[in-house]
């Protein structure tokens, strides 16, 4: 019988962690594993901009628990525990901090024997995350870190046991590259101009606020270049205001969420990861 593996994440709007969970679920050998996805949040409002269609097309079942905030911690944990017990999950693998904590507690209460937690960032801002992770690490069999730097940080700063750490870099589907270059005129970029492109969620952790605030310094030295921001997030309004104040607002373009990132990259001169 295939091993029943529960993949648990905070939400399913498209992002790095969400995309990699989806790739893992879709590509698993179904002769060996039976994946089921558990999302702590509600069903994504914009399903087309989420991982749900890809999972559904691959026949992977998805449970959205409907959590809306930290105040529902106990209720969400209890709902996940009931689902894991009903599905008789044998392994729980979690992605992102909130799912990591809720998932390991629910798995313990449901009697799941094996728990794997993902560590995707070196968390320097919310230090309490490290404390909570350390206090509950006895309920985790393995931590999967996306890089050696994240693994070293987790051992040194979170004081997670080195013997529980494994490093597995993010996988990339190379079949999507190279792509035909996109026509960036649809995103407000005039024909013939070069583009420096940022791709990611518009939130402080990505450093995109620094990128926009300093754009005027380097765009003035590159008169044929624009800045293109691909992605969405809670900082978008603030970033748009900062771009307007910078004096080069007409050369900073906000594309929002896009399904054609490989084509946009193919049309760009530079990818910026601030």
N, C-alpha and C positions, 0 to 999 in steps of 0.2 A: 504494500500500500504506500502511496506517496506520503512524504512527511508534510504535515499540515503546518504551514508557516504563516504567522500573522505579521504583516508589515504595518506599523503604526506611525502616523505622522500628525502634526498639528493641523495642517489644512492642505488642500490640494490645488490651490491657485498655482499657476506655473512659476517655479523658481528652481534654483539649482538642486536643492535636496529633494523637492517634489519630482523633478524630472528624473533624478537618479533612482528614486524608489520605483517610479513607473518603469524605467528600463529594466530594473532588476526583476520586477513582477512579471513583465511581459516576456522576458527572455529566459526565465527559469525552465529547466527541463521538467515538463509536466509528468514524466515517468517517475521522477524522483521527488518532486515537490508540488504541493497544492497551495498556491499563495492566495491569501485574502487580505485586502487592504482595509485598515481602520483609520478613519479621519476624525480627530477630536472635535473639529469645528462642524458647522452646518454644511449642507451641499453648496458648492460654490455658486454665487449669484450669476456669474458669467461662465456658464459651463464650457463654452467654446474656448475661453482663455484659461482653462484648467486642464488637469491631467485625466479627468473623468472619462472623456470620450475615448482616449487611447486605451485606458484600462478596460472599458466596456467592450471595445472592438476585439480585444484579446481574450475576452471571456473571463476576466478577473473580477470577482465580486468585490463591491465596495460598500462599506458601512460608514455613514456619516452620523456622528453621535449628536451633534447639535450644540456643542459647547460654545459659549459666547464671551467668557471671561474667567479670570482667576477665581471669582467668587463661586463658580460652579465646579471647582476642583473635585469635591467629594462626590457630587452627582455624576460627573463625567467618568471618574474612576470606577464608580459602581456600575455604570452602564457598560463600560469596556470590560470589566470583570465578568459580567453576565454573558456578554457576547463571546468572550474567549472560552468560557466554560461550556457554553452551548455548542460552539464550533469544535470543541476539543482540540484546541491549538496545542502543538507540541513545541514550537519555537516562537518566541516573540522577538522581532527585530524592530527597533525604534529609531526615528529620525527627528532631530531638533529637540531643544531642551525640554519643552513642556511635554511632548510625547515621550521623551526619555524617562521623565519622572513618573508621569501617570502610567505609562506602559509597564514599568517594572513593578509598581505597587499592584496594579490590576493583575498582572501575570502571577505574582506571588499569591494573591488571594484566590485566583482561579486554579491554582495548582499546576501552572505551566512550569516545566522542568528547566528550560533553557531560555535565557534572555541575552540578547545582543543589543548594545546601545551604540548609536553613531555620534561621533564628535566631529563637527565640521568646521569649528572656528576656535581660535585661541581667545577665549572670552575675557577681555580686559576691562570692560565697562561694568557689567552686572556681576560683581564679584560674589554675590550671594549664590549665583548659579553654581559656582565651583564648590561652595560649602555644601549645598544640598546634594550635589552629585557625590561628593566624598562621603557624606553621611549615609547615603543609600547604596553605595557601590557594592556592598555585600550581596545585594540581590541581582547583580549583573555578572554573567559568566565571561563575556568578552566585550571590549570596547573597540570599535572600528574607527580609526582616525584617517582622515583623507590625505594627510601628509605627515612626513617625519617631524616637521616643525610643530604641527598640532599635537602629535604624540609626545614630543619632548615637553611642550608646555603643559599638557595634561598630567604628566608625571611630576614635573617640577612645581607647578602652581596649584593644580587641583589635588595633588598628592594621590593620584589614582595608582593602583598597583601596576608596576611595569609588566608583570607576568600576564596581566589581563589585556594588554594593549596589542592590537594588530593594526598595521598600516596597509590600507587598500586605496590607492588613488582613484579618483573619479574616472570612469570609463567614458570614452567619446565614440560615437558612431561615425566613423570616418566616411561611410557611404554618403553622408550628407554634404561632403566637401570634396572638391570645390563646387560651388554653386554658380549659376549664371548671375552676374551682378544685377542688383535691383536698380530700378529707375528712382533715384532719390528725389526727383522733382515732386513726387507725390507726398513727400515728407517736408516739403518747403525749401529744399536745397536747390539753388539755381543750377542750371546745366553748366558743366565745365568746372565747377568748384571742387576742391579737395575737401575731404571730411575726416575729422578725428571723431571716433565713435566710442561711446560708453554703453555697455550692455549690463543691466542689472536692476535690482529693486531700488527704488529711490528712498533710501533710509540712511541714517547716520553711519551705520557700520560700513557702508560701501565707500565712504569718503567722497561722495559725489557733490556735497555742499562745498568742499574745498575746491573741487574741480571747477565749479561754476563761478565761485568767488574769485578765482585766479585767472579765469578765461581771458579777461581783457588784456592781461599782461602779455600773453603769448599770441593771442589772435591779432594784436596790433602788429606783431612782427611777421605774421603770416597772412598777408592781405587776401590770398586766394583760398583760404581755409575756413571752414565752419565747424562748429561743435554739434554733434548729434547725440542726443540722449535717448536710448531705447530701453523702455521699461516704465513701470508705474510704481506708485507707493505713496506713503503718507507725507513725504516731503515735497511732493510735486508743486503745490501752490507756492510754498516758500521759495523753491528753486526758480520758479517762473518769475517771481517778484525780484529775486536777486539778479537774474539775467537782465530784466528790464532796467534795473538801476545801474548795471555795469557799463553801459554805454555801447555794448556790442550785442544787445538783446536781439537784433535782427539777424545775428549770425549764430544764435543758439537755438536749436530746434528740438522740440519735445515730441517724439514719435509715439509715446505710450507703448502698451504691450503690442508686440508684433510676432506673427507666426513664422516670418521669413528671415530670421536672424542670419543664417548662412549667406543668403543673397545680399543682405545689407553689409555684412563683413566683406564680401567680395567686392563691393563698390566703395569700400572705405580705404583710406590711405594709412590709417593708424587706429589701433585698438588701445583704449586707455583704461587701465585698472587702478584707480587712485586709492 
